[in-house]
């Protein structure tokens, strides 16, 4: 004598179990998707899912993917905040760079129409404001992790010069302030203007990162991954060899993941990184040993610009 199975009994053949109690609960298969949201899963898959969830959580907690973005946002907030205060060291650094520029202006027999200083300083505010807007999610919905190009725009000398020339018409703006009969003298002066401005901003960045507590309480502290990103500021070419997820340079990372393996082809990076770590230590000591609180002394900022230029052009061991 045979019984004909009902549709309900057929549906019960696919068994799902609830982990929320010690009692096993039979669940119809057509409700599997609904109950999955309630943590009702197959026993053999339970351990696997817990393991995967833990791994994802650990990776999420340990990820440094957005650190470069956080670093630059904090840096530009401090830059603009200090720029608003005419008594801050930022103006002393900019003035020191302008004084050097004014000296070469006389040597090159170039006359100032009276707007050179104003236009020179205005470019700084325009550049920092532009970077603030670019880094802001409210104004740039595409921003997530900083690209190599975006990083170099701020910290690489060549990229910086190209950007301010294209974005802010730097050469045209400065040229309008000058009276010069020699095209060679004008070209040399414009190149020097860009170089001095970049070096001044570089000094300002390093003071903010190294000396925020000794300069002013207005500056925010706690820069993420300070040493790594300071090294990347000083040598932007290394940015392409940085593992942002793990927060390490590939030469110091696992060497197994696809990010690290993909970058291991350039063996010279190891030597460059070692040199920049030595340079970092030198500059850290240099900034700590100078009376930066006495920012009215123009010679201090001129010395810093010269020392910084030499440190980045000369192997760090020469300074030991």
For each residue, the residues with C-beta under 8 A, 3 or more apart:
1:
2:
3:
4:
5: 9 10
6: 9 10
7: 10 11
8: 11 12
9: 5 6 12 13
10: 5 6 7 13
11: 7 8 14 28 29 30
12: 8 9 15 26 28
13: 9 10 29
14: 11 28 29 32
15: 12 26 27
16: 26 27 28 29 31 32 35 40 41 42
17: 24 25 26 27 40 41 42 43
18: 21 23 24 25 27 35 40
19: 39 40 41 43 46
20: 38 39 40
21: 18 25
22:
23: 18
24: 17 18
25: 17 18 21 40
26: 12 15 16 17
27: 15 16 17 18 31 32 35 40
28: 11 12 14 16 31
29: 11 13 14 16 32
30: 11
31: 16 27 28 34 35
32: 14 16 27 29 35 36
33: 36 37
34: 31 37 38
35: 16 18 27 31 32 38 40
36: 32 33 39 40 41
37: 33 34
38: 20 34 35
39: 19 20 36
40: 16 17 18 19 20 25 27 35 36
41: 16 17 19 36 45 46 49
42: 16 17 45 46
43: 17 19 46
44: 47 48
45: 41 42 48 49
46: 19 41 42 43 49 50
47: 44 50 51
48: 44 45 51 52
49: 41 45 46 52 53
50: 46 47 53 54
51: 47 48 54 55
52: 48 49 55 56
53: 49 50 56 57
54: 50 51 57 58
55: 51 52 58 59
56: 52 53 59 60
57: 53 54 60 61
58: 54 55 61 62
59: 55 56 62 63 245
60: 56 57 63
61: 57 58
62: 58 59 246
63: 59 60 66 245
64: 67 224 225 244 245 246 247
65: 145 244 245
66: 63 69 70 144 145
67: 64 70 71 224 225 229 244 247
68: 71 72 145 146 151 229 232 244
69: 66 72 73 135 143 144 145 146
70: 66 67 73 74 224
71: 67 68 74 75 223 224 225 229
72: 68 69 75 76 131 135 146 151 154
73: 69 70 76 77 132 135 136
74: 70 71 77 78 220 222 223
75: 71 72 78 79 205 208 209 223
76: 72 73 79 80 128 131 132 135
77: 73 74 80 81 132 220
78: 74 75 81 82 208 212 218 219 220
79: 75 76 82 83 90 128 204 205 208
80: 76 77 83 84 125 128 129 132
81: 77 78 84 85 218 219
82: 78 79 85 88 89 90 204 208 216 218 219
83: 79 80 88 90 91 124 125 128
84: 80 81
85: 81 82 88 90 218
86: 91
87: 91
88: 82 83 85 91 92 216 218 295
89: 82 92 93 204 207 215 216 292 295 301
90: 79 82 83 85 93 94 204
91: 83 86 87 88 94 95
92: 88 89 95 96 295 296 298 301
93: 89 90 96 97 200 203 204 207 301 304
94: 90 91 97 98 120 121 124 200
95: 91 92 98 99 298
96: 92 93 99 100 200 298 301 302 305
97: 93 94 100 101 196 197 199 200 301 305
98: 94 95 101 102 117 120 121 196
99: 95 96 102 103 298 302
100: 96 97 103 104 196 302 305
101: 97 98 104 105 120 189 192 193 196
102: 98 99 105 106 112 116
103: 99 100 106 107
104: 100 101 107 108 189 192
105: 101 102 108 110 112 116 189
106: 102 103 109 110
107: 103 104
108: 104 105 180 182 185 188 189
109: 106 180 182 185
110: 105 106 178 179 180 185 186 189
111: 178 179 180
112: 102 105 115 116 117 177 178 179
113: 116 176 177 178 179
114: 177
115: 112 118 119 176 177
116: 102 105 112 113 119 120 174 177 178
117: 98 112 120 121
118: 115 121 122
119: 115 116 122 123 173 174 176 177
120: 94 98 101 116 117 123 124 174 193 197
121: 94 98 117 118 124 125
122: 118 119 125 126 173
123: 119 120 126 127 164 168 170 173 197
124: 83 94 120 121 127 128 197 201
125: 80 83 121 122 128 129
126: 122 123 129 130 168
127: 123 124 130 131 164 167 168 201
128: 76 79 80 83 124 125 131 132
129: 80 125 126 132 133
130: 126 127 133 134 167 168
131: 72 76 127 128 134 135 153 154
132: 73 76 77 80 128 129 135 136
133: 129 130 136 139 140
134: 130 131 139 140 143 150
135: 69 72 73 76 131 132 140 143
136: 73 132 133 139 140 143
137: 140 141 143
138:
139: 133 134 136
140: 133 134 135 136 137 143
141: 137
142:
143: 69 134 135 136 137 140 146
144: 66 69
145: 65 66 68 69 244
146: 68 69 72 143 150 151
147: 150 151
148: 151 152 239 240
149: 152 153 159
150: 134 146 147 153 154
151: 68 72 146 147 148 154 155 156 232 236 239
152: 148 149 155 156 159 160 236 239
153: 131 149 150 156 159 160 163
154: 72 131 150 151 160
155: 151 152 160 202 205 232 233 234 236
156: 151 152 153 159 160 236 237
157: 160 161 195 198
158: 161 162
159: 149 152 153 156 162 163 236
160: 152 153 154 155 156 157 163 164 194 198 201
161: 157 158 164 165 170 194 195 198
162: 158 159 165 166
163: 153 159 160 166 167
164: 123 127 160 161 167 168 170 194 197
165: 161 162 168 169 170 171 194
166: 162 163 169
167: 127 130 163 164
168: 123 126 127 130 164 165 173
169: 165 166 172 173
170: 123 161 164 165 173 174 190 193 194
171: 165 174 175 190
172: 169 175 176
173: 119 122 123 168 169 170 176 177
174: 116 119 120 170 171 177 178 189 190 193
175: 171 172 178 186 190
176: 113 115 119 172 173
177: 112 113 114 115 116 119 173 174
178: 110 111 112 113 116 174 175 186 189
179: 110 111 112 113
180: 108 109 110 111 183 185 186 189
181: 185
182: 108 109 185 186
183: 180 186 187
184: 187 188
185: 108 109 110 180 181 182 188 189
186: 110 175 178 180 182 183 189 190
187: 183 184 190 191
188: 108 184 185 191 192
189: 101 104 105 108 110 174 178 180 185 186 192 193
190: 170 171 174 175 186 187 193 194
191: 187 188 194 195
192: 101 104 188 189 195 196
193: 101 120 170 174 189 190 196 197
194: 160 161 164 165 170 190 191 197 198
195: 157 161 191 192 198 199
196: 97 98 100 101 192 193 199 200 305
197: 97 120 123 124 164 193 194 200 201
198: 157 160 161 194 195 201 202
199: 97 195 196 202 203 305 308 309
200: 93 94 96 97 196 197 203 204 301 305
201: 124 127 160 197 198 204 205
202: 155 198 199 205 206 233 308
203: 93 199 200 206 207 301 304 305 308
204: 79 82 89 90 93 200 201 207 208
205: 75 79 155 201 202 208 209 233
206: 202 203 209 210 230 233 283 287 308
207: 89 93 203 204 210 211 212 215 287 292
208: 75 78 79 82 204 205 211 212 215 219
209: 75 205 206 212 223 226 230 233
210: 206 207 230 283 284 287 288
211: 207 208 214 215 287 288 292
212: 78 207 208 209 215 216 219 220 221
213: 217 219 221
214: 211 292 293
215: 89 207 208 211 212 219 292 293 295
216: 82 88 89 212 219
217: 213
218: 78 81 82 85 88
219: 78 81 82 208 212 213 215 216
220: 74 77 78 212
221: 212 213
222: 74
223: 71 74 75 209 226 229
224: 64 67 70 71 229
225: 64 67 71 228 229 247
226: 209 223 229 230
227: 230 231 277 280
228: 225 231 232 242 247 248 249
229: 67 68 71 223 224 225 226 232 233
230: 206 209 210 226 227 233 234 280
231: 227 228 234 235 238 273 276 277 279 280
232: 68 151 155 228 229 235 236 238 239 242
233: 155 202 205 206 209 229 230 236
234: 155 230 231 276 279 280 283 312
235: 231 232 238 272 276 312
236: 151 152 155 156 159 232 233 239
237: 156 240 272
238: 231 232 235 241 242 249 269 272 273 276
239: 148 151 152 232 236 242
240: 148 237 263
241: 238 249 250 251 263 266 269 273
242: 228 232 238 239 248 249 250
243: 246 247 248 249 250 253 257 259 260 263
244: 64 65 67 68 145 247
245: 59 63 64 65 259
246: 62 64 243 253 254 259
247: 64 67 225 228 243 244
248: 228 242 243 252 253
249: 228 238 241 242 243 252 253 269 273
250: 241 242 243 253 255 259 260 263 264 269
251: 241 269 270 273
252: 248 249 273
253: 243 246 248 249 250 257 259 260
254: 246 257 260
255: 250 260 261 264
256: 260 261
257: 243 253 254 260 261
258: 261 262
259: 243 245 246 250 253 262 263
260: 243 250 253 254 255 256 257 263 264
261: 255 256 257 258 264
262: 258 259 265
263: 240 241 243 250 259 260 266 269
264: 250 255 260 261 267
265: 262
266: 241 263 269
267: 264 270
268: 271 272
269: 238 241 249 250 251 263 266 272 273
270: 251 267 273 274
271: 268 274 275
272: 235 237 238 268 269 275 276
273: 231 238 241 249 251 252 269 270 276 277
274: 270 271 277 278
275: 271 272 278 279 315 316
276: 231 234 235 238 272 273 279 280 316
277: 227 231 273 274 280 281
278: 274 275 281 282 316 317
279: 231 234 275 276 282 283 311 312 316
280: 227 230 231 234 276 277 283 284
281: 277 278 284 285 316
282: 278 279 285 286 311 316 319 320
283: 206 210 234 279 280 286 287 308 311
284: 210 280 281 287 288
285: 281 282 288 289
286: 282 283 289 290 304 307 311
287: 206 207 210 211 283 284 290 292 304
288: 210 211 284 285
289: 285 286
290: 286 287 300 303 304
291: 294 297 300
292: 89 207 211 214 215 287 295 300
293: 214 215
294: 291 297 300
295: 88 89 92 215 292 300 301
296: 92
297: 291 294 300 301
298: 92 95 96 99 301 302
299: 302 303
300: 290 291 292 294 295 297 303 304
301: 89 92 93 96 97 200 203 295 297 298 304 305
302: 96 99 100 298 299 305 306
303: 290 299 300 306 307
304: 93 203 286 287 290 300 301 307 308
305: 96 97 100 196 199 200 203 301 302 308 309
306: 302 303 309 310
307: 286 303 304 310 311
308: 199 202 203 206 283 304 305 311 312
309: 199 305 306 312 313
310: 306 307 313 314
311: 279 282 283 286 307 308 314 316 319
312: 234 235 279 308 309
313: 309 310
314: 310 311 318 319
315: 275 318
316: 275 276 278 279 281 282 311 319 320
317: 278 320
318: 314 315
319: 282 311 314 316
320: 282 316 317
